[in-house]
């Protein structure tokens, strides 16, 4: 028994990512075709070279056919995966294991979501027939995550105005980054005061504290590490993949205080163990985290070990996680600037790690930590909400560890 | 000795100022307020609240042998509404639970039937009075419920008021009527029925007093209920009881709750009456009925925990008339751009009756952890199938964190959501109702209340919500 990790056994050698946004003229199939096409081109191969597929979507298709039909794949294995908002990362994780196991030489992870066809605001999701006797089917995602804000503020002695300043700063930072990203849904900086005074959606959260709603797709090609340089001279090696589904006790257990995601702490510790990381704050060059709502990013800074407990709000305020900070977080603009097409987001995060570690991010978005010699990036992807969630953490790097 | 052994009243939290109706519609101003069922209440949910108030004494629920739910505004036709009340009260499955639904007079019917039943009987009177905008019924009506348990004397649940006598007179009379599904009642010219009711009331009261060998001036509390206001006033004036014995009808503050009005008036009298006093309750409508009761020494120690007067006093500031119209479905408002709410599905709802209706959680026999909702696997020690039932409807709690959901689909946005940590353990996240945003704060004290959370796809969903504690500490945790 044991979790062993697959550090440096597989590498990503090609990626694709569509622009994220309100793609009124493009279907989920269109987005898939585009992301997959870009990925195979970047790896210098054709679709026929891929042996197996892991396809992540929450609700934009069912079964492997949703991918094989769009691409008319000739009798290839396609596994459709779903793990709430971490679906895209889950597709990647399984593709990596498939290659590491020796079962396949070349695997592809693809994620897609088409949210803007429903005509609804927010996520529409899928529900099972229920008894009408719990709040899960009633509360919206922003309200669910907004539960963090008053609890965090109360625990660490922030008043409502101070807390609002902190989360406003997070939204501002991610929009600054997104303004430098041609693939983002929102490509404009937003003044602090406009963020702060935006109409309230839930609790303390205004419109700008919420990620957008968008369509998008992203894809990655995974091969054995020893084969990686046959495809590219700048492969991205997988150092750690960890995933946990929590015990779903936070909405039942008064011990849980809504200032942390224990699932994130567990998945981060496991990822750091696999990757051999002892001080993520100084070892990582960048982190792409699940900023579905601004208080989420705040709490994640502590759960991922980037800030001490109760200190993240100060680190946010001081710019520690800005593009030019000590540890840039969401340099691509995050869910805040990209929106959150559920099946695609995890792979979109990885796409930014891919660009940054390969030195392909535009100069005005390139993190300075790389020049300081750091070569590791983290992606974090979360599904569910405070009290019960699934959490994924990966660490990837541009160099093989000795 | 048999008689009344418990009672409880429920006046919903919300009020509507009659002056607001007048100001909005440009009609003649009328004084006072009426009680208004919340957007998440109906006659079934209010009946549950009243019955919970009546059944607070230990050991009372297992004694109840039958349950009658009387209402002129049943939440469902065909399907029994009393079974939802039965489920919410976690009564024994052999208890007969039936509706007396349709006519306002069914309130009298339930009371009289309960009073003369051989088995301990819970009679719940509940009504939600509607009328067309600008009409008398709209401003004069009220919403509310009251519950009474009649039975024999027992230690712990003694008779608090003996039934001295009762009498009923039935008369086929086109005074007030409503076709099924119609939004409002119709009434004949007021003066037509006035004299008839005075005569019928005199017959019923006279017969009851004769049976009890009492004269009218022996009555200490004279309560007259009915939707024919002129007739009620005339009966109060002419029945021959001492003027100081005539009780008010509460309509200035809460309006006339129709089917439930006799119950609310009787509960209000019981809240105040001294031992050894005689109560005459007269109910007018398609005839007349009289209950003559005499309070016992046991009354002061067994009054309802939430007096009618206190419920009136703690009512909300009036809701805007537009809000009232919206809640009653008389103002069709733009829905949020969100998926329609899901109705409850019959099989999962039935599987979870104990939880959904009774708010019965589970407790791990191995480690004592409470589980809301009930679980098979312990969240703490992970023991499997080592759970016992844990009733939670009476347990108060404290808000751990909260939010105001302005995006959620609710009949009355925004949706207030609280995470409740219960006294003695356990946590549950649910909606907060009868509250404003100012009530949703960390540390707020809350209690549970049974509500109709939503009606979706033609199905009412009943479940529990939290509400602010407004009546001091509730029953202590076991």
Contacts between the chains, C-beta under 8 A, distances in Angstrom:
chain1	res1	chain2	res2	distance
A	118	B	339	7.8
A	119	B	337	7.2
A	120	B	337	5.8
A	120	B	338	5.5
A	120	B	339	5.7
A	121	B	336	7.7
A	121	B	337	4.9
A	121	B	338	6.5
A	121	B	407	6.8
A	122	B	338	6.8
A	122	B	407	6.1
A	124	B	339	5.6
A	127	B	342	5.8
A	129	B	342	8.0
A	129	B	345	3.7
A	129	B	347	7.6
A	129	B	348	6.1
A	130	B	342	6.6
A	130	B	344	6.8
A	130	B	345	6.4
A	130	B	348	5.8
A	131	B	344	5.5
A	131	B	345	7.0
A	131	B	348	4.1
A	131	B	349	4.3
A	131	B	351	7.2
A	131	B	352	4.6
A	131	B	355	7.9
A	131	B	356	5.3
A	132	B	342	7.3
A	132	B	343	7.2
A	132	B	344	3.3
A	132	B	349	6.5
A	132	B	356	7.1
A	132	B	453	6.7
A	132	B	454	7.7
A	132	B	461	3.9
A	132	B	462	7.8
A	132	B	463	5.9
A	133	B	344	7.6
A	133	B	349	7.5
A	133	B	352	6.0
A	133	B	355	6.1
A	133	B	356	4.2
A	133	B	373	6.7
A	133	B	463	5.0
A	134	B	373	6.4
A	134	B	429	7.8
A	134	B	430	8.0
A	135	B	417	6.3
A	135	B	429	4.8
A	135	B	430	5.6
A	135	B	431	6.9
A	137	B	341	7.8
A	137	B	342	5.8
A	138	B	341	7.6
A	138	B	408	6.0
A	138	B	409	7.8
A	138	B	410	7.7
A	138	B	415	6.8
A	138	B	417	7.7
A	138	B	431	7.0
A	138	B	453	7.7
A	139	B	403	7.7
A	139	B	405	5.8
A	139	B	408	6.2
A	139	B	415	7.4
A	139	B	417	5.4
A	139	B	429	7.6
A	140	B	338	7.6
A	140	B	405	5.5
A	140	B	407	4.4
A	140	B	408	5.0
A	142	B	405	7.6
A	142	B	407	6.2
A	143	B	403	4.6
A	143	B	404	7.6
A	143	B	405	3.5
A	143	B	407	6.9
A	143	B	408	6.3
A	143	B	415	7.4
A	143	B	417	6.0
A	144	B	403	7.8
A	146	B	403	4.4
A	146	B	405	8.0
A	147	B	401	4.9
A	147	B	402	7.2
A	147	B	403	5.3
A	147	B	417	7.7
A	147	B	419	6.6
A	148	B	401	7.8
A	150	B	401	5.4
A	150	B	402	6.4
A	150	B	403	7.8
A	150	B	442	5.9
A	151	B	400	7.3
A	151	B	401	4.2
A	151	B	442	7.3
A	154	B	442	5.4
A	200	B	404	7.8
A	200	B	406	6.1
A	201	B	406	5.7
A	201	B	407	5.6
A	202	B	403	5.5
A	202	B	404	6.4
A	202	B	405	4.9
A	202	B	406	5.8
A	202	B	407	6.1
A	203	B	402	7.6
A	203	B	403	3.8
A	203	B	404	5.7
A	203	B	405	7.8
A	247	B	379	6.6
A	248	B	379	7.9
A	249	B	379	4.6
A	249	B	380	8.0
A	251	B	419	7.1
A	251	B	427	6.5
A	251	B	428	7.3
A	251	B	429	5.1
A	252	B	371	6.2
A	252	B	372	6.4
A	252	B	379	5.4
A	252	B	426	7.3
A	252	B	427	5.4
A	252	B	428	7.5
A	253	B	379	6.4
A	253	B	380	7.5
A	253	B	427	6.1
A	254	B	400	6.7
A	254	B	421	4.2
A	254	B	425	7.1
A	254	B	426	7.4
A	254	B	427	4.8
A	256	B	427	7.8
A	257	B	400	7.5
A	258	B	400	7.0
A	258	B	401	4.8
A	258	B	419	7.2
A	387	B	429	7.7
